[in-house]
Amino acid sequence: MSMSELSVVPPDAPLSVAPFKTQLLKWVGNKQRFAHEIGSLLPADMGTYFEPFLGSGAVLATLAPERAIASDALEPLIEIFQELRSDPAGLVDWYADRMNGIKTHDDVVARYSEVKDSYNRHPNGADLLFLCRTCYGGVVRFRRADGFMSTPCGAHMPVSVKSFSSRASEWSRRVKGSRFVSSDFRQIMDSAQSGDVVYCDPPYTDTQAILYGSQAFRLADLVCEIELAKARGVRVALSIDGSKKSGLKEILFDFPDGLFETEVAITTGRSMLRRFQRGGDTLEDEVVKDRLLLTYAV
């Protein structure tokens, strides 16, 4: 399938979803800065909104849908969002407990090592919350051999407890209509029915191979689920690799004819993951564009 065979929407199309740029988690590849662009291309008459690769939750929080089911295969991540919805003060307590006594970046590095060891002994949402806020660039990765989180500590000072509390309060209001489930994407997508909308932001096969879940993920499996969902009358949007190195490399996949009816190119900026892999380079040569593929016309 080539771009010329699709209805191509210009990137400056009118927007109807307001930007929401306050991050809850630091998360590489998150869609926070342009989630409103994605949301503005989703059907306004959606029944239930589904997001089977939740990650940072940026698109979900920006949309703030009345009814949503959000899931991820990483159970500790779902624990964070379940706590956010049911007890945002409890979520702040998780963060405050791990921030207690931190005054310098040396303190951050020491605490990060302690919390990472704790998480690797017993994966849990409370530790992952702190790790996400303090790891390098939000790069959440796990060693293939033993599943241990291996990302180093970032060079930044984490946000204060007061600032995080404000974020949690705002996010809790935006996800009050959502249910969070730890699940494989197939199970969640199978439950979507005619009139529902599914937004998929899976691991990118060309650019995110070191991130959690990427090694076991097969795009072909997701495409099969999208085909089945479309046949039931579900509208599906898929974010996927587009181009990198200022557009010199275009990443294309062969999709079944007619599966997607619209394509949008969204510039996401420079690749933080490549910056991590290249030791902190500023990466003027690594501008990335995503492809947003829709199973419906806009």
VOGU-3710 file (C-alpha; in Angstrom, 3 decimals, decimal comma):
1> msmselsvvp> 0,000/0,000/0,000  1,473/3,342/-0,991  0,618/6,783/0,350  -0,743/7,745/-3,067  -3,480/5,132/-2,746  -4,871/6,764/0,390  -6,818/9,906/1,138  -4,002/12,115/2,443  -5,030/14,758/4,966  -2,814/17,861/5,145
11> pdaplsvapf> -1,070/18,270/8,526  -2,632/21,725/9,023  -6,217/20,387/8,981  -8,525/22,198/11,439  -8,373/20,840/14,994  -11,272/20,360/17,361  -9,572/18,816/20,403  -7,743/21,222/22,705  -4,073/20,538/23,486  -3,298/19,095/26,903
21> ktqllkwvgn> 0,448/19,117/27,489  0,775/18,212/31,174  2,532/14,839/31,400  1,811/12,405/34,213  4,672/10,034/33,339  7,917/10,632/31,483  7,613/8,141/28,643  9,684/7,903/25,476  7,600/8,102/22,320  4,579/9,498/24,144
31> kqrfaheigs> 2,070/11,509/22,111  1,451/14,329/24,624  2,489/17,268/22,406  0,327/16,257/19,457  -2,359/14,061/21,034  -4,911/16,741/20,166  -4,071/16,283/16,477  -4,762/12,571/16,740  -7,914/13,140/18,787  -9,271/15,601/16,259
41> llpadmgtyf> -9,246/12,857/13,633  -11,228/10,358/15,705  -14,998/10,064/15,101  -17,044/12,415/17,272  -19,869/9,868/17,509  -17,775/7,163/19,157  -19,420/4,740/21,546  -16,650/3,455/23,798  -13,055/4,531/23,263  -10,477/1,723/23,442
51> epflgsgavl> -6,718/2,119/23,807  -4,964/-1,285/23,938  -1,365/0,050/24,077  -1,794/2,620/26,843  1,816/3,646/27,530  1,823/7,181/28,920  -1,939/7,599/28,421  -1,416/10,904/26,600  -4,126/10,467/23,953  -6,622/9,119/26,500
61> atlaperaia> -6,103/12,054/28,867  -6,269/14,595/26,062  -9,561/13,157/24,798  -11,012/12,641/28,299  -13,751/10,383/26,844  -17,005/9,661/28,666  -16,471/5,901/28,311  -13,131/4,222/27,761  -11,338/0,935/28,257  -7,564/1,295/28,348
71> sdalepliei> -5,128/-1,570/28,652  -1,488/-2,524/28,492  0,462/-5,748/28,845  2,691/-4,139/31,512  0,743/-4,804/34,704  2,602/-2,332/36,982  1,772/0,429/34,490  -1,920/-0,412/34,743  -1,596/-0,351/38,550  -0,525/3,287/38,259
81> fqelrsdpag> -3,597/4,238/36,253  -5,949/2,216/38,423  -4,645/4,062/41,476  -4,910/7,386/39,621  -8,589/6,776/38,949  -9,596/5,288/42,303  -7,324/7,163/44,733  -5,257/10,008/43,247  -4,098/11,028/46,742  -2,752/7,507/47,178
91> lvdwyadrmn> -0,836/7,845/43,917  0,736/11,072/45,182  1,702/9,258/48,376  3,515/6,622/46,295  5,570/9,370/44,686  6,099/11,345/47,913  7,393/8,282/49,778  10,114/7,760/47,176  10,932/11,470/46,916  11,330/11,854/50,670
101> gikthddvva> 14,750/13,265/51,599  15,865/14,025/48,037  17,666/17,378/47,811  20,391/16,930/45,191  20,820/14,966/42,004  23,225/12,664/43,846  20,275/11,854/46,112  18,165/11,125/43,027  20,775/8,723/41,642  21,031/6,852/44,954
111> rysevkdsyn> 17,261/6,645/45,396  16,806/5,582/41,768  19,161/2,663/42,292  17,267/1,603/45,428  13,857/1,830/43,777  15,044/0,065/40,625  16,380/-2,806/42,734  13,065/-2,937/44,597  11,112/-2,988/41,338  13,276/-5,709/39,841
121> rhpngadllf> 12,753/-7,895/42,916  8,987/-7,365/42,804  7,539/-5,362/39,889  4,893/-2,929/41,124  3,197/0,304/40,134  4,495/2,443/43,002  8,144/1,836/42,108  7,502/2,120/38,369  5,899/5,532/38,894  9,101/6,909/40,447
131> lcrtcyggvv> 11,294/5,185/37,855  9,273/6,655/34,985  9,634/10,147/36,433  13,411/9,815/36,951  14,853/7,448/34,324  16,744/8,704/31,275  14,286/10,254/28,820  11,422/8,051/29,951  13,045/5,059/28,241  11,308/2,096/29,878
141> rfrradgfms> 13,199/-1,006/28,818  13,785/-4,439/30,337  16,643/-6,864/29,776  15,607/-9,784/27,629  17,565/-12,308/29,724  15,893/-11,694/33,087  13,227/-9,010/32,581  15,026/-6,494/34,826  14,576/-2,785/34,145  17,969/-1,576/32,949
151> tpcgahmpvs> 17,504/2,112/32,096  19,987/4,466/33,838  18,911/7,443/35,910  18,289/10,685/34,041  20,320/13,867/34,487  17,290/15,934/35,493  15,788/16,652/38,902  12,343/15,051/39,142  9,271/17,244/39,527  8,362/18,184/43,082
161> vksfssrase> 5,668/16,343/45,018  3,543/19,487/44,853  3,826/19,631/41,072  3,098/15,923/40,710  0,059/16,276/42,980  -1,334/18,980/40,698  -0,788/16,756/37,676  -2,439/13,771/39,331  -5,466/15,868/40,277  -5,977/17,052/36,687
171> wsrrvkgsrf> -5,375/13,617/35,191  -7,783/11,929/37,614  -10,585/14,184/36,350  -9,747/13,339/32,751  -9,785/9,556/33,246  -12,834/9,287/35,506  -14,809/7,628/32,684  -12,075/5,079/31,978  -11,561/1,495/33,071  -7,988/0,206/33,172
181> vssdfrqimd> -7,162/-3,423/32,457  -3,923/-5,389/32,280  -4,393/-7,383/29,101  -3,009/-8,470/25,772  -4,221/-6,188/22,980  -6,157/-9,008/21,302  -8,528/-9,474/24,222  -9,375/-5,790/24,461  -9,831/-5,304/20,738  -12,109/-8,346/20,551
191> saqsgdvvyc> -14,545/-6,617/22,924  -14,969/-3,481/20,764  -18,268/-3,349/18,894  -19,875/-1,400/16,080  -19,681/2,341/16,751  -16,702/2,041/19,088  -13,293/3,567/18,360  -9,907/1,952/18,910  -6,649/3,908/18,925  -3,522/1,735/18,621
201> dppytdtqai> -0,052/3,028/19,450  2,010/-0,187/19,427  5,798/-0,500/19,681  7,337/0,827/16,484  9,136/-1,980/14,684  11,875/0,208/13,202  12,605/2,613/16,043  11,589/1,115/19,381  13,030/-2,394/19,374  14,684/-2,002/22,796
211> lygsqafrla> 11,501/-0,981/24,649  9,365/-3,255/26,799  7,120/-5,612/24,861  8,725/-4,837/21,514  10,553/-8,125/21,041  7,371/-10,194/21,389  5,155/-7,860/19,353  4,273/-8,736/15,763  2,615/-6,079/13,631  0,961/-8,791/11,537
221> dlvceielak> -0,997/-9,959/14,607  -2,306/-6,446/15,194  -3,270/-6,053/11,530  -5,381/-9,212/11,780  -7,192/-7,759/14,800  -7,769/-4,463/12,975  -9,295/-6,340/10,040  -11,681/-8,201/12,343  -12,615/-5,020/14,201  -13,324/-3,107/11,001
231> argvrvalsi> -15,588/-5,937/9,812  -17,644/-5,478/13,015  -18,076/-1,753/12,366  -15,330/-0,593/14,752  -13,363/2,485/13,637  -9,617/2,002/14,184  -6,739/4,510/14,159  -3,158/3,232/14,073  0,014/5,201/14,826  3,055/3,646/13,230
241> dgskksglke> 6,576/4,409/11,979  6,595/6,994/9,226  9,984/8,468/8,388  13,139/9,504/10,191  16,438/11,290/9,443  14,520/14,326/8,178  12,432/12,135/5,896  15,355/10,484/4,107  14,227/7,076/5,315  10,579/6,193/4,797
251> ilfdfpdglf> 9,341/3,170/6,716  6,567/1,373/4,864  4,568/-1,785/5,488  2,347/-3,894/3,272  -1,212/-3,694/4,581  -4,238/-5,485/3,122  -5,865/-3,505/0,317  -8,703/-1,319/1,554  -7,981/-1,769/5,250  -7,050/1,882/5,755
261> etevaittgr> -8,907/4,708/4,038  -7,038/7,776/5,318  -3,432/8,585/6,140  -2,033/11,560/8,043  1,648/12,450/8,502  2,392/13,860/11,969  5,791/15,384/12,766  6,824/14,246/16,227  10,180/16,042/16,535  13,564/14,524/17,267
271> smlrrfqrgg> 13,919/10,952/18,429  14,625/10,780/22,177  15,247/7,049/21,852  17,972/7,630/19,266  19,380/10,371/21,514  19,621/7,787/24,296  21,293/5,297/21,939  23,733/7,944/20,664  24,851/9,201/24,051  22,907/12,457/24,270
281> dtledevvkd> 23,519/13,940/20,792  21,100/16,739/19,902  20,036/14,803/16,771  19,296/17,489/14,226  19,462/14,617/11,696  16,845/12,490/13,463  13,540/14,293/12,869  10,747/11,734/13,012  7,342/11,638/11,347  4,616/9,206/12,377
291> rllltyav> 1,973/7,790/10,075  -1,573/7,858/11,412  -3,679/5,334/9,479  -7,479/5,344/9,754  -9,874/2,593/8,698  -12,441/5,278/7,868  -12,607/8,452/5,790  -12,404/11,900/7,337
//
